[in-house]
Amino acid sequence: MAGAWRVRLELAVECPALCPDNVIAALQRHLVSCRHNPAGAGELLHRLPDIDEGPIAALAVDPDRDDQQASDAASIVGSRTVRALLRHQIDLRIARDGAWDRQSGDRFLRLGSRVERSRRHAFVAAWLDEAHGQTDPRAIEVLAEALARHGRPDHEGEPFLVEEPLMARLVEALREMSSRLLDSSATTRGQMADAAAAVGRLAKPELLPLLLALLQEDLRRWRAARAARARRDPGDHSDAAWDWTNWYARALTAIGGNEVIEALRTYLDDLEFGEAAAGALCAIDARRRGVSMKADAFFVHKFAHVVENRAARQRGDVQDSPLSTIVFDAIERLLDGEPSADAQRHALKLAAIAMEMPYRDRSGVIARLLAASLPIRARRGFVVALVRAGETLEADCVLDGLRSCLESAVNSPWMLQHGQTWELDEWLALLAFTNRPQSVLEGFDLLPAEHRNWRLRRGMLEALRYAPDLEAEQALADIARRTPEVIAQGDWLRALLERHTPSAILTLLDIVRDAPAIEGDREIDRWWATQTVSSIVGHSAELRRELLRRYDAPAHAREHDLIERLLAAVPDRQALLAIVERYGQTRRAFDSILGRAVEEMAQERRADPEWSPGVYEIAAIPATELRRDLLRKVGEGGAAGTVAAGCLRYLDEWHDRHGVNQAEPRHPDVASGIRWPILPV
């Protein structure tokens, strides 16, 4: 019986439109009984009306319950229960100023996550009721954070959308509470940052003056705290270490518009907020261009678009973005005359952000920044931005940065410890994008002996994958010749073949031919290599001709196995007949490699726009000329004829499974006089 109920419940989850009300009611009882709910049951619960009484409401406000049932219960409660959740959070926050323990912290977080999952209309009603007349900065902090985070993670980063009368009340309530924060001497900078985050979530232009007032007060207090720490005044100086500028920058970005851009322009020269202001301008520019600003998990993937960016810059296709011009104007102001070291550092930070936006020739500014009277390591972020923008670097500049990093590691050995080599790896990766990509080997040789291991320096190999210059392939070849065991390393093979160029395939074949015997643990993954580059072989006639030439030459015998697989993956008549001939010469029997080639010649994959990606229909196509050529080989006899007979038999078996094209004759060549079908001996 329990199994039947489980099946019915899961069917209801899969087909909610067909789910009767009695199943929804049963799911409600199931929730209260604390049994496990199937994935997706929360969607069905949304069909229930608001619940503010009984066991479900009690389950939602229980701070000691840490399970999915309590979270699901919070998603169907009404405004009265949501207000109780907020009230309980506020009480816990106020208690934090007294005795705070781990258990209280866990309760606070659980209640907060349930508030995030509550229904929007219930949350808005509860929030407005609780915000009315609120004066305690700690309560305002909780309410502001709840507004900023509501709907996570499904609606994170999206504007908070409600009907206009309610939006007007939210705006007014948030304005009143934030004004109280500004007027209170007990307010912390963190509480003001929470208010700024709430302003950014509403993203209403009428809140811009309030946001700027919060920002101004935060910067004033931050400067005072840092000055007190510098003077070594007695007291707690932890506030001096907290940088909340990104919170304000995100809020300004969310509001957007010309007024925000103008406000950000005025802050670009500010040493505290200028970098965050430039980041906000960059984010606004990206949103206008429809470009994602999501950071890459692996730092080398920052360079994935270097090839297209450098090509566009060389063609002169890049146009100035109005917002990048604003930032570059600020950089020129900072560099005017004899700038201080702080001004130069700030200009480098702004330039690293400005170069994430489209810009035309800025060679004068770039030259001045590269010549800044600062340690080379201070320019690393700027150098990375230059590469990403498609500019070409001098290899000596990056090698100087690498040497400086290694010199610093003498006094700071932690820089070379496992998991801490990020700066070293970034300098090494940058070498691939210089005017001498082969300088990666010079950089590798500079490393201490225990770090000269390509498995540890996989970022260098990955960078060569993205490097736009063809010399990068030569660098990969030199690495393989110096260290043959790297050939079987997946990072090296991927770096070479995922460049997706014909020359990369030929480079691999040259390495296979010239390297010492590759066997055992040093065997390359031929199947993966074939799958990765088969499309290139299929689209390059010149590459196919070169592969066939090598396949026919005894001097390239060590390459034949890999060439054979490449040709069999995307065969044509000439390639398949060449493989059959080679099989005959080497006394090899028909196998899966030839079978794949025969299949590829006899079929086509037909996709439908309405189907999922990767789903297609296999349809037979005429292979009359191929069958005629193979039959001619059979007539000639010999070992090649035996292999050709195997191909014809396999092709007939394939037709039995998938059907025959109507244009295909039964006998490949009646005039040949050879019996058909060819039966196995």
Residue pairs with C-beta under 8 A, 6 or more apart in sequence:
5 26
6 38
8 23
9 23
9 26
9 27
9 30
9 38
9 41
10 38
12 18
12 19
12 23
12 24
12 27
12 44
13 38
13 39
13 40
13 41
13 43
13 44
14 40
16 43
16 44
16 47
19 44
19 47
23 44
24 44
24 45
24 47
24 48
27 37
27 41
27 44
27 45
28 45
28 48
28 56
30 37
31 37
31 41
31 45
31 56
31 59
31 69
31 72
31 73
32 55
32 56
32 59
34 67
34 69
36 68
37 68
37 69
37 72
41 72
42 72
42 75
45 72
45 75
45 76
46 75
46 76
46 119
48 76
50 76
50 77
50 78
50 79
50 119
50 122
51 57
51 76
51 77
51 78
51 81
52 77
52 78
52 79
52 80
52 81
56 73
56 76
56 77
57 73
57 77
57 80
57 81
59 65
59 69
59 70
59 73
60 70
60 73
60 74
60 77
60 81
60 85
60 114
61 81
61 84
61 85
61 88
61 111
62 70
63 88
63 107
63 110
63 111
64 107
65 110
66 106
66 110
70 110
70 114
71 113
71 114
71 117
74 81
74 82
74 85
74 114
74 115
74 117
74 118
75 117
75 118
75 119
76 119
77 118
77 119
77 122
78 119
78 122
79 121
79 122
79 123
79 125
79 126
79 129
80 126
81 122
82 115
82 118
82 122
82 123
82 125
82 126
82 127
83 126
83 129
83 130
85 111
85 114
85 115
85 118
85 126
86 115
86 126
86 127
86 130
86 142
86 143
86 146
87 130
88 111
89 108
89 111
89 112
89 115
89 142
89 146
90 130
90 136
90 138
90 139
90 142
90 143
92 104
92 107
92 108
92 111
93 108
93 138
93 139
93 141
93 142
94 136
94 138
94 139
95 104
96 104
96 138
97 138
112 145
112 146
112 149
115 123
115 146
115 150
116 146
116 149
116 150
116 151
116 152
118 126
118 150
120 150
120 151
120 162
121 162
123 146
123 150
124 162
124 166
124 170
127 143
127 146
127 147
127 170
127 173
128 166
128 169
128 170
128 173
130 139
130 143
131 143
131 173
131 174
131 176
131 177
132 173
134 140
134 143
134 177
134 180
135 180
137 180
137 181
137 184
137 186
137 187
137 188
137 191
138 191
140 177
140 178
140 180
140 181
140 191
140 194
140 195
141 190
141 191
141 194
141 195
143 177
143 198
144 174
144 177
144 178
144 191
144 194
144 195
144 197
144 198
145 194
145 197
145 198
147 160
147 170
147 174
147 198
147 201
147 202
148 194
148 197
148 198
148 200
148 201
150 160
150 201
151 158
151 160
159 201
159 202
159 203
159 254
160 170
160 201
160 202
160 203
162 170
167 202
167 204
170 202
171 202
171 204
171 206
171 207
174 195
174 198
174 199
174 202
174 207
174 210
175 207
175 210
177 195
178 192
178 195
178 199
178 210
178 214
179 210
181 187
181 191
181 192
181 195
181 214
182 192
182 213
182 214
182 217
188 239
189 218
189 221
189 222
189 239
189 242
189 244
190 242
190 244
192 214
192 217
192 218
192 244
193 218
193 244
193 247
193 248
195 214
196 211
196 214
196 215
196 244
196 247
196 248
196 251
197 247
197 250
197 251
199 207
199 210
199 211
199 214
199 251
199 255
200 211
200 247
200 250
200 251
200 252
200 253
200 254
200 255
201 254
203 254
203 255
203 256
204 255
205 255
205 257
205 259
207 255
208 252
208 255
208 259
208 260
208 263
211 248
211 251
211 252
211 255
212 263
214 248
215 248
215 273
218 244
218 245
218 248
219 270
219 272
219 273
221 239
222 239
222 240
222 242
222 243
222 244
222 272
223 272
225 237
225 239
225 240
226 240
228 235
228 237
228 240
229 237
229 240
245 272
245 273
245 275
245 276
246 276
246 279
248 273
248 276
249 273
249 276
249 277
249 279
249 280
249 283
250 280
250 283
252 260
252 263
252 264
252 277
252 280
253 260
253 280
253 283
253 284
253 287
256 284
256 287
260 280
260 284
261 281
261 284
261 323
261 326
264 277
264 278
264 280
264 281
265 277
265 326
265 330
267 273
267 274
267 277
268 274
268 277
268 278
268 326
268 327
268 330
268 350
269 330
269 333
269 334
269 346
270 277
271 342
271 346
274 330
274 346
274 349
274 350
275 346
275 349
275 350
275 353
278 327
278 330
278 349
278 350
278 353
278 354
279 353
281 323
281 326
281 327
281 353
281 357
282 293
282 323
282 327
282 353
282 354
282 356
282 357
283 293
284 323
285 321
285 323
285 324
285 357
286 292
286 293
286 356
286 357
289 321
289 358
296 302
296 304
298 462
299 422
299 425
299 426
299 429
299 459
300 429
300 459
300 462
300 463
300 466
301 462
302 384
302 388
303 387
303 388
303 429
303 433
303 463
303 466
303 467
304 466
305 388
306 387
306 388
306 390
306 433
306 466
306 467
306 468
307 466
307 468
309 388
309 389
309 390
310 390
310 391
310 392
310 468
311 390
311 468
312 318
312 390
313 389
313 390
313 391
314 390
318 358
318 359
318 360
318 390
319 358
319 360
320 358
320 359
320 360
321 357
321 358
321 359
323 357
324 354
324 355
324 357
324 358
324 359
325 359
327 350
327 351
327 353
327 354
327 357
328 351
328 354
328 359
328 362
328 365
330 350
331 347
331 350
331 351
331 354
331 365
331 369
332 365
334 343
334 344
334 346
334 347
334 350
335 343
335 344
335 347
335 365
335 368
335 369
339 347
341 373
341 374
344 369
344 372
344 373
344 374
345 374
345 378
347 369
347 372
348 369
348 372
348 374
348 378
348 379
348 381
348 382
349 381
349 382
351 365
351 366
351 369
351 382
351 385
352 381
352 382
352 384
352 385
353 385
355 385
355 386
355 388
355 389
356 385
356 388
356 389
359 389
366 386
366 391
369 379
369 382
370 379
370 397
372 378
372 379
375 404
376 397
376 400
376 401
376 404
377 401
377 404
377 405
377 408
377 423
379 401
380 401
380 423
380 426
380 427
383 393
383 397
383 398
383 401
383 430
384 426
384 430
386 393
387 393
387 430
387 433
392 433
392 434
392 435
393 430
393 433
393 434
393 435
394 434
394 435
395 431
395 434
395 435
395 436
395 439
395 442
397 434
398 427
398 430
398 431
398 434
398 439
398 443
399 431
399 439
399 442
399 443
399 446
401 427
401 430
402 424
402 427
402 428
402 431
402 443
402 446
403 446
405 415
405 423
405 424
405 427
406 424
406 446
406 447
406 448
408 415
409 415
409 416
409 424
414 420
415 421
415 423
415 424
416 424
416 448
416 451
421 451
421 456
424 447
424 451
425 457
425 459
425 460
426 459
427 443
428 440
428 443
428 444
428 457
428 459
428 460
428 463
429 459
429 460
429 462
429 463
430 463
431 437
431 439
431 440
431 442
431 443
431 460
431 463
432 440
432 460
432 463
432 464
432 466
432 467
432 472
432 475
433 463
433 466
433 467
433 468
436 471
437 464
437 467
437 469
437 471
437 472
437 474
437 475
438 471
438 474
438 475
438 478
440 460
440 463
440 464
440 475
440 479
441 475
441 478
441 479
441 482
443 460
444 452
444 457
444 460
445 452
447 457
451 457
454 460
454 461
454 479
454 483
454 486
454 489
454 491
454 492
455 489
455 491
458 491
461 476
461 479
461 491
461 492
461 494
461 495
462 491
462 495
464 472
464 473
464 475
464 476
464 495
464 496
465 472
465 494
465 495
465 496
465 498
465 499
470 501
470 503
472 499
473 496
473 499
473 501
473 503
473 504
473 507
474 507
476 492
476 495
476 496
476 507
477 507
477 510
477 511
479 486
479 492
480 486
480 487
480 492
480 511
480 515
481 511
481 514
481 515
484 515
484 516
484 518
484 522
485 521
485 522
486 492
487 493
487 511
487 515
487 518
487 522
487 524
488 518
488 521
488 522
488 523
488 524
488 525
490 525
493 508
493 524
493 525
493 528
493 529
494 532
496 504
496 507
496 508
497 504
497 505
497 508
497 529
497 532
497 533
498 532
500 533
500 536
501 536
502 536
502 540
502 542
502 543
504 533
505 533
505 536
505 537
505 543
505 566
506 543
506 546
508 524
508 529
508 562
509 550
509 556
509 559
509 562
509 563
512 518
512 524
512 558
512 559
512 562
513 556
513 558
513 559
518 524
524 562
526 561
526 562
526 565
527 565
529 562
529 565
530 562
530 565
530 566
530 569
531 569
533 566
534 566
534 569
534 570
535 570
536 543
537 543
537 544
537 547
537 566
537 567
537 569
537 570
538 570
544 567
544 572
544 575
547 563
547 566
547 567
548 567
548 574
548 575
548 578
550 556
550 559
550 560
550 563
551 559
551 560
551 563
551 564
551 567
551 578
551 582
552 578
556 563
560 582
564 579
564 582
564 593
565 593
567 575
567 576
567 578
567 579
567 597
568 575
568 576
568 579
568 593
568 594
568 596
568 597
568 600
569 596
569 597
569 600
570 600
571 579
571 597
571 600
571 601
572 601
573 601
573 625
573 626
573 629
575 597
576 594
576 597
576 598
576 601
576 626
576 647
577 629
577 630
577 633
579 593
579 594
579 597
580 594
580 630
580 633
580 640
580 643
580 644
580 647
581 640
583 589
583 590
583 594
583 639
583 640
583 643
584 638
584 639
584 640
584 641
584 642
584 643
585 639
585 640
587 639
588 643
589 642
589 643
589 646
590 643
590 646
590 647
590 650
594 643
594 646
594 647
594 650
595 650
598 647
598 650
598 651
598 654
599 654
601 623
601 626
602 620
602 621
602 623
602 651
602 654
602 655
603 618
603 619
603 620
603 621
603 654
603 658
604 618
604 619
604 621
605 616
605 617
605 618
605 619
606 616
606 617
606 618
606 619
607 615
607 616
607 617
608 615
608 616
608 617
618 658
619 661
620 655
620 658
620 659
620 660
620 661
620 664
621 661
622 661
622 663
622 664
623 651
623 664
624 663
624 664
624 665
624 668
627 648
627 651
627 668
627 669
628 668
628 669
630 644
630 645
630 647
630 648
630 668
631 644
631 648
631 668
631 669
631 672
631 674
632 669
632 672
633 640
633 641
633 643
633 644
634 641
634 644
634 645
634 648
634 674
634 678
635 641
635 672
635 674
645 678
648 668
648 677
648 678
649 677
649 678
649 680
652 677
655 664
666 676
667 676
668 676
